[in-house]
Amino acid sequence: MSEAEEFDFSVPVLIAGAGACGAVAALAAFDAGVTPLVIERDDRPGGSTGMSQGLFCAAGTQSQREHGIEDNADLFFADIIEKARGQTDPVIARALADHSGATLEWLREAHGLPWELDLRFRASYGNSRQRLHGWPGNSGAEMVQLLHRRMSDAGIDVLMEARLVDIYARDDRILGVAIERADGAIEKIGCDALILACGGFGANREMTNRYMPETATLKYNGHEGSQGEAIVVAQRLGAVLADMGSYQGYAMLTDPQGISVPPPVLIEGGVIVNKLGERFTDESADIAGMVHPLARQPDGLGWVIYDTRIEERCAAIPELAQLMALNAPKIADDLDALAVLTGTESSRLHEAIEGAQRAAQAGARDHFGRSWSSDRPPSEPYRALKVTGALYHTQGGLQIDGAARVLRDDGTPFANLFAGGGSARSVSGPSSWGYLPAMGLTTAVVLGRLAGQSAARASVT
């Protein structure tokens, strides 16, 4: 296809994906003077964002300053690079760090999104400052709903049950796309600029087995629509892929409830033991990579052990609140009773918990390397949640530049093709160990704004 008149209709900016990335991109394009059209494969918005806690990292925000947190883009950039062991794209990392704070303030001021620093999440797992922002008491699903209300207020149309199946291009310029509607009908839409804001490929087992075979035994706990279609279609045009082995794993998906235990349960002093009652890792070292030590334990199962102090600190986090409402935690007055409830061996469980308690009394590290100089391990009465490991979402995708432009094989950008969220390469390096908490949504929100601004400019040139 080479002529615009062959399309059923045309729009200035077309956005594929209506999760956080697509919604933010739409608002950014609108604020730049261009009204986009958004398409979404599902019958309702949500995607990976809808399954998240609705938290993203932003540095140098007003909310941080109000709480006495000194942070800036340079510190954030350094944290990204250090967590990824230098094995990430510094251009994308710089863009995320530089624009995170401005993106949050724009969404607050221009669109009334009530995001603020979430003090429940201490600086940890690679973030040297408290910089996780969210909408306290609300989830990622509610975040998507609020973004869609803002799009509706702006008169931005969203076509639901419209799946991207092809992209038409000539040389370095996108001409339009083909979409499949719920009844199987194919429509062809022309556009002056295209933003790929679809999910990653975590639900596509053929792709995950090819690019990250070590996840083959992990349960998938992400959005089923994350099939990687945008990545595959853009690659056919000559787009470059990068860090396709990058992903967020998680070692605390409750069994059988399927609800994530929030990270602060560990940050505040919780530990993980296997089904025998043994600790096997430093729970404070790697929130994503910890999934692999758990997978190597008997049956790949474990127990998160915490206490009433930790429960009280974390009770307002929606996921833990849900688990408490379901009476999911096993509750015991002492370790012997806890061993009976969890089916672990009492002697091993005693050694696991009392070993951490001894290290804490000495203000030292335990033999797994976890520092207890300022943290307190669990003490009676105890709580326990049965957990397994899972793949949550992928972090590799289309190579982009600092303006969210998709790059071609020769390193040059497409003139009018942009990407963000699960469709784009993130900054977690080549595997799971480089993932910073909330970086998935950070990539979605910040690159969404950059893509929306860039697409608006491209649509009028």
Phi and psi in degrees as a GROMACS rama.xvg file:
@    title "Ramachandran Plot"
@    xaxis  label "Phi"
@    yaxis  label "Psi"
@TYPE xy
-135.431  -11.5607  SER-2
-112.54  136.762  GLU-3
-60.8377  -31.7562  ALA-4
-67.9249  -10.2453  GLU-5
-79.3059  -9.31059  GLU-6
-84.1799  151.459  PHE-7
-65.2942  -38.1482  ASP-8
-163.376  170.107  PHE-9
-132.407  152.439  SER-10
-135.434  158.724  VAL-11
-69.2054  -44.6898  PRO-12
-132.62  126.776  VAL-13
-113.007  132.61  LEU-14
-119.911  121.281  ILE-15
-96.3367  109.993  ALA-16
117.951  128.051  GLY-17
-118.843  23.5995  ALA-18
-79.997  -154.61  GLY-19
-60.8863  -45.4655  ALA-20
-61.4768  -50.5655  CYS-21
-64.3722  -40.2603  GLY-22
-66.8929  -43.7754  ALA-23
-65.6344  -40.1687  VAL-24
-60.1918  -41.2303  ALA-25
-63.0777  -44.4178  ALA-26
-65.7621  -37.5851  LEU-27
-66.1706  -43.3171  ALA-28
-63.3576  -41.8577  ALA-29
-61.1232  -44.4268  PHE-30
-65.5846  -22.6764  ASP-31
-87.6306  4.64581  ALA-32
98.541  9.5991  GLY-33
-125.233  127.296  VAL-34
-91.7095  115.239  THR-35
-88.8978  170.808  PRO-36
-114.305  134.124  LEU-37
-111.165  135.125  VAL-38
-116.502  148.21  ILE-39
-141.557  130.898  GLU-40
-69.9165  -28.1602  ARG-41
-89.2323  173.987  ASP-42
-88.4068  -0.863953  ASP-43
-155.69  151.8  ARG-44
-74.7898  157.287  PRO-45
163.982  -75.8666  GLY-46
59.9756  -154.144  GLY-47
-63.1261  -34.0594  SER-48
-59.2305  -41.0997  THR-49
-65.5384  -17.1757  GLY-50
-99.3882  2.22533  MET-51
-97.2247  179.274  SER-52
-84.6048  -2.66637  GLN-53
73.3017  31.5829  GLY-54
-115.2  140.437  LEU-55
-143.46  157.76  PHE-56
-86.3314  134.909  CYS-57
-144.328  138.334  ALA-58
-114.625  139.974  ALA-59
76.7716  34.5385  GLY-60
-90.7453  161.49  THR-61
-62.0711  -38.1922  GLN-62
-63.7896  -38.6076  SER-63
-62.0544  -46.288  GLN-64
-61.542  -38.0204  ARG-65
-62.5965  -26.2041  GLU-66
-102.462  12.4568  HIS-67
73.9113  21.6286  GLY-68
-94.2874  116.366  ILE-69
-89.2452  116.817  GLU-70
-150.284  155.556  ASP-71
-157.553  174.591  ASN-72
-62.5737  -35.8575  ALA-73
-65.4996  -40.2939  ASP-74
-65.8836  -41.7236  LEU-75
-63.6722  -45.853  PHE-76
-57.802  -44.8674  PHE-77
-62.2429  -39.0536  ALA-78
-64.3624  -41.8475  ASP-79
-60.5169  -48.0883  ILE-80
-64.6651  -43.0535  ILE-81
-66.0649  -43.7482  GLU-82
-63.698  -35.5787  LYS-83
-87.067  8.38863  ALA-84
55.6381  32.2835  ARG-85
75.5459  1.99764  GLY-86
-101.027  53.3874  GLN-87
-143.028  174.072  THR-88
-82.2675  113.363  ASP-89
-67.0744  -24.1934  PRO-90
-68.2728  -47.0894  VAL-91
-66.5422  -41.9654  ILE-92
-59.7928  -41.1507  ALA-93
-65.9138  -41.3812  ARG-94
-62.8246  -44.0084  ALA-95
-63.451  -45.66  LEU-96
-65.0374  -45.0041  ALA-97
-68.4158  -33.7494  ASP-98
-104.392  -2.1404  HIS-99
-63.7839  -49.6682  SER-100
-64.2044  -44.0509  GLY-101
-63.9204  -35.5662  ALA-102
-65.9291  -43.7054  THR-103
-62.7242  -45.6206  LEU-104
-64.9858  -37.352  GLU-105
-62.8991  -44.7785  TRP-106
-65.7342  -35.7253  LEU-107
-68.305  -49.3115  ARG-108
-79.6266  -43.5283  GLU-109
-83.1885  -28.4736  ALA-110
-127.222  5.6969  HIS-111
66.133  27.4996  GLY-112
-80.5084  123.766  LEU-113
-85.0505  47.9423  PRO-114
-81.6835  141.083  TRP-115
-149.36  167.544  GLU-116
-61.7384  130.976  LEU-117
-96.8414  103.114  ASP-118
-75.092  -5.66811  LEU-119
-70.8852  -18.5809  ARG-120
-105.322  102.722  PHE-121
-68.1341  158.621  ARG-122
-60.9331  121.634  ALA-123
-166.683  168.688  SER-124
51.6315  35.015  TYR-125
110.689  -22.2277  GLY-126
-83.9514  116.144  ASN-127
-81.0534  -8.74668  SER-128
-132.323  157.268  ARG-129
-72.6953  111.132  GLN-130
-140.378  14.339  ARG-131
-82.4126  121.151  LEU-132
-113.533  146.677  HIS-133
-162.468  -165.974  GLY-134
-114.118  91.3265  TRP-135
-49.5771  132.823  PRO-136
83.8318  0.883143  GLY-137
-125.624  161.033  ASN-138
-107.66  179.079  SER-139
-62.7534  -33.8231  GLY-140
-62.4105  -41.5489  ALA-141
-71.0451  -30.0951  GLU-142
-62.9806  -45.4747  MET-143
-62.3317  -42.7301  VAL-144
-60.3758  -40.8194  GLN-145
-67.2613  -41.7618  LEU-146
-61.1036  -38.7061  LEU-147
-70.6328  -30.8444  HIS-148
-64.8344  -38.6171  ARG-149
-67.3938  -37.815  ARG-150
-64.4855  -40.9211  MET-151
-62.5832  -42.0534  SER-152
-58.3399  -34.1583  ASP-153
-84.7642  -4.57435  ALA-154
76.7108  26.7434  GLY-155
-88.265  122.66  ILE-156
-82.2175  143.807  ASP-157
-126.827  120.401  VAL-158
-91.5275  112.081  LEU-159
-85.6007  160.63  MET-160
51.9095  48.2659  GLU-161
-130.311  102.167  ALA-162
-97.5899  130.493  ARG-163
-67.8829  126.054  LEU-164
-122.105  -19.5844  VAL-165
-159.897  157.595  ASP-166
-126.881  134.083  ILE-167
-104.537  134.778  TYR-168
-145.423  157.912  ALA-169
-132.643  118.033  ARG-170
59.3459  -120.068  ASP-171
-100.385  11.8745  ASP-172
-116.566  131.049  ARG-173
-79.8583  133.709  ILE-174
-100.187  -33.4423  LEU-175
169.887  -169.622  GLY-176
-138.077  163.879  VAL-177
-111.012  135.138  ALA-178
-124.454  150.365  ILE-179
-108.401  126.062  GLU-180
-87.2375  173.436  ARG-181
-59.742  -31.1688  ALA-182
-87.569  6.35849  ASP-183
91.1898  -6.4085  GLY-184
-68.4044  142.578  ALA-185
-103.774  129.004  ILE-186
-117.782  147.977  GLU-187
-118.19  122.205  LYS-188
-118.337  124.563  ILE-189
-82.6321  153.263  GLY-190
-153.233  151.576  CYS-191
-85.2573  -20.0619  ASP-192
-154.854  146.014  ALA-193
-127.431  132.87  LEU-194
-115.169  124.959  ILE-195
-95.4137  105.055  LEU-196
-121.595  33.0343  ALA-197
-78.7757  175.574  CYS-198
-74.6274  179.255  GLY-199
-79.8481  -144.882  GLY-200
-128.314  25.1343  PHE-201
-61.7817  -28.0854  GLY-202
-87.2281  -2.54878  ALA-203
-98.2784  96.5951  ASN-204
-63.7804  -32.1835  ARG-205
-62.63  -40.9363  GLU-206
-73.6318  -42.2807  MET-207
-66.6084  -36.8964  THR-208
-65.7899  -32.9435  ASN-209
-74.827  -44.2044  ARG-210
-96.5721  -24.7241  TYR-211
-142.358  67.491  MET-212
-60.1875  -22.6013  PRO-213
-68.0531  -10.1845  GLU-214
-93.7993  3.96912  THR-215
-58.3192  -31.9808  ALA-216
-91.8809  -2.8802  THR-217
-84.9086  141.411  LEU-218
-66.0804  145.609  LYS-219
-95.3167  125.323  TYR-220
-124.762  52.3488  ASN-221
-128.913  -169.195  GLY-222
-77.3878  132.866  HIS-223
-68.2149  -16.8179  GLU-224
-79.5928  -3.50581  GLY-225
-80.6102  75.9667  SER-226
-101.908  -3.55359  GLN-227
76.9444  17.5108  GLY-228
-59.3277  -44.115  GLU-229
-62.7236  -38.5307  ALA-230
-64.1521  -45.5819  ILE-231
-65.2213  -45.7576  VAL-232
-65.301  -42.4702  VAL-233
-68.0704  -34.8794  ALA-234
-62.006  -35.6437  GLN-235
-61.6482  -25.3487  ARG-236
-82.6463  -6.52451  LEU-237
103.839  12.6412  GLY-238
-72.1976  146.866  ALA-239
-88.2621  139.367  VAL-240
-104.094  150.747  LEU-241
-149.94  149.648  ALA-242
52.3334  42.6771  ASP-243
-70.7988  -8.92103  MET-244
-93.4192  10.7233  GLY-245
-95.0756  138.471  SER-246
-164.077  165.55  TYR-247
-103.262  114.665  GLN-248
-96.1245  167.773  GLY-249
-152.565  134.092  TYR-250
-98.1435  9.28411  ALA-251
-131.125  52.412  MET-252
-93.1076  118.064  LEU-253
-67.6674  144.012  THR-254
-120.581  118.011  ASP-255
-101.398  4.41717  PRO-256
-67.5532  -28.0895  GLN-257
70.8374  29.3248  GLY-258
-115.143  137.071  ILE-259
-75.4819  133.528  SER-260
-75.7206  123.133  VAL-261
-67.1426  145.558  PRO-262
-53.4089  -35.0882  PRO-263
-57.8992  -20.798  PRO-264
-61.1347  -37.5453  VAL-265
-80.3297  -42.2872  LEU-266
-57.8401  -35.8441  ILE-267
-82.348  -0.111047  GLU-268
128.438  -1.75615  GLY-269
-66.869  158.594  GLY-270
-131.879  165.823  VAL-271
-119.83  133.425  ILE-272
-120.448  158.369  VAL-273
-83.8928  -175.068  ASN-274
-68.6079  -13.0842  LYS-275
-86.8764  -17.5679  LEU-276
105.363  8.77821  GLY-277
-97.7486  138.41  GLU-278
-74.6943  154.816  ARG-279
-144.749  3.29332  PHE-280
-160.886  165.045  THR-281
-83.3758  107.347  ASP-282
-69.9063  -12.4412  GLU-283
-96.5068  0.105974  SER-284
-88.8675  -43.4469  ALA-285
-151.985  101.015  ASP-286
-66.8761  -30.0215  ILE-287
-92.1033  -45.6824  ALA-288
-69.8983  -14.3542  GLY-289
-63.4377  -15.2829  MET-290
-61.9971  -30.4221  VAL-291
-75.9664  -43.9777  HIS-292
-57.8263  -36.5362  PRO-293
-66.9495  -40.9935  LEU-294
-61.3969  -25.6892  ALA-295
-83.9215  -5.28066  ARG-296
-80.9514  163.775  GLN-297
-53.3482  123.285  PRO-298
63.0315  6.90571  ASP-299
64.348  26.3702  GLY-300
-116.002  153.835  LEU-301
-151.161  178.242  GLY-302
-128.534  127.97  TRP-303
-85.0914  120.324  VAL-304
-106.257  129.418  ILE-305
-147.68  -171.307  TYR-306
-138.417  -175.571  ASP-307
-66.0187  -33.5914  THR-308
-60.922  -47.6833  ARG-309
-66.2984  -41.3074  ILE-310
-59.0524  -43.9693  GLU-311
-63.7629  -37.6727  GLU-312
-68.0211  -29.8721  ARG-313
-109.666  0.492367  CYS-314
-61.7911  -26.6771  ALA-315
-81.4846  -10.2815  ALA-316
-71.22  126.755  ILE-317
-51.7051  -41.5864  PRO-318
-64.4707  -45.3147  GLU-319
-68.2902  -36.5783  LEU-320
-59.792  -40.5788  ALA-321
-62.7345  -44.1067  GLN-322
-64.0776  -38.9364  LEU-323
-66.0085  -39.8338  MET-324
-64.4549  -28.8974  ALA-325
-85.5576  0.800126  LEU-326
56.5313  35.0942  ASN-327
-71.9737  -37.2248  ALA-328
-66.2441  136.267  PRO-329
-78.8865  133.669  LYS-330
-120.644  129.592  ILE-331
-144.87  146.472  ALA-332
-77.829  -23.6754  ASP-333
-149.918  174.921  ASP-334
-69.1024  -33.949  LEU-335
-62.926  -43.709  ASP-336
-67.1559  -36.7908  ALA-337
-65.4001  -37.9999  LEU-338
-61.6963  -39.3505  ALA-339
-64.6584  -44.7498  VAL-340
-66.6467  -33.9938  LEU-341
-95.9858  -9.6977  THR-342
73.5536  18.3884  GLY-343
-89.5312  168.721  THR-344
-85.2733  126.81  GLU-345
-57.5856  -44.4848  SER-346
-64.5129  -39.8295  SER-347
-70.464  -38.8333  ARG-348
-65.5355  -41.1911  LEU-349
-57.716  -47.7948  HIS-350
-63.4513  -39.5912  GLU-351
-62.0487  -50.4532  ALA-352
-77.9359  -43.4772  ILE-353
-69.6762  -28.8243  GLU-354
-62.71  -42.9625  GLY-355
-66.375  -38.696  ALA-356
-64.9715  -37.7961  GLN-357
-65.7794  -40.9839  ARG-358
-63.2514  -39.1648  ALA-359
-65.812  -40.5569  ALA-360
-62.4081  -31.904  GLN-361
-88.5453  -5.48753  ALA-362
62.7957  37.9115  GLY-363
-124.9  -176.172  ALA-364
-91.7778  146.014  ARG-365
-83.8317  -179.49  ASP-366
-75.8609  -0.91564  HIS-367
-94.1131  -4.25502  PHE-368
94.7117  -0.0263156  GLY-369
-77.2861  132.182  ARG-370
-85.3223  131.106  SER-371
-115.089  25.0399  TRP-372
-66.9803  -29.7833  SER-373
-126.361  -7.29199  SER-374
-104.508  161.253  ASP-375
-119.48  125.182  ARG-376
-73.7468  171.145  PRO-377
-63.1441  150.234  PRO-378
-140.029  163.802  SER-379
-68.1921  147.587  GLU-380
-76.5734  151.565  PRO-381
-104.368  158.865  TYR-382
-127.359  150.532  ARG-383
-147.254  138.231  ALA-384
-126.368  130.135  LEU-385
-76.9177  132.212  LYS-386
-135.816  159.502  VAL-387
-137.566  171.015  THR-388
-93.6932  154.355  GLY-389
-152.633  157.312  ALA-390
-91.3518  125.179  LEU-391
-99.053  -50.2118  TYR-392
-162.792  158.055  HIS-393
-87.0134  157.247  THR-394
-124.303  0.980235  GLN-395
-97.9425  166.262  GLY-396
167.915  -148.321  GLY-397
-70.4728  132.753  LEU-398
-70.5353  128.946  GLN-399
-125.834  168.255  ILE-400
-103.723  -169.075  ASP-401
-70.7637  -9.55672  GLY-402
-105.627  13.7172  ALA-403
69.1979  19.3928  ALA-404
-78.9257  135.189  ARG-405
-75.8503  135.641  VAL-406
-98.0767  149.91  LEU-407
-95.4823  176.691  ARG-408
-55.5676  -34.6894  ASP-409
-86.578  6.3471  ASP-410
88.8202  -5.60623  GLY-411
-89.0115  152.435  THR-412
-84.7375  149.74  PRO-413
-62.1777  147.477  PHE-414
-67.4678  -31.9929  ALA-415
-145.831  31.7471  ASN-416
-119.068  127.816  LEU-417
-131.834  159.029  PHE-418
-150.044  154.53  ALA-419
-161.315  -178.783  GLY-420
60.5886  -142.384  GLY-421
-67.9614  -15.3413  GLY-422
-79.2865  -20.3697  SER-423
-107.188  156.931  ALA-424
-62.5681  135.666  ARG-425
-101.444  -154.545  SER-426
-125.096  28.3316  VAL-427
-92.9105  7.63165  SER-428
79.6019  -163.428  GLY-429
-84.7935  -7.67306  PRO-430
-141.195  -144.443  SER-431
-97.8909  -22.195  SER-432
-72.3684  -12.4468  TRP-433
-94.4383  8.62737  GLY-434
-79.6267  123.554  TYR-435
-89.2102  142.051  LEU-436
-53.1296  133.57  PRO-437
72.1549  10.1555  ALA-438
-69.2911  -26.8435  MET-439
-59.9733  -47.4634  GLY-440
-75.8284  -28.7499  LEU-441
-59.6119  -47.1549  THR-442
-60.502  -41.0995  THR-443
-64.2755  -49.6253  ALA-444
-71.598  -49.1765  VAL-445
-70.0314  -46.9478  VAL-446
-68.0205  -28.4835  LEU-447
-60.0831  -46.0206  GLY-448
-64.906  -46.3538  ARG-449
-61.1368  -41.6001  LEU-450
-65.1027  -41.0256  ALA-451
-63.131  -43.2723  GLY-452
-64.7249  -46.1878  GLN-453
-64.0389  -42.2139  SER-454
-65.5872  -38.379  ALA-455
-60.831  -41.8938  ALA-456
-66.3541  -42.1317  ARG-457
-66.7282  -29.0179  ALA-458
-73.7104  -14.4902  SER-459
-112.832  7.54007  VAL-460
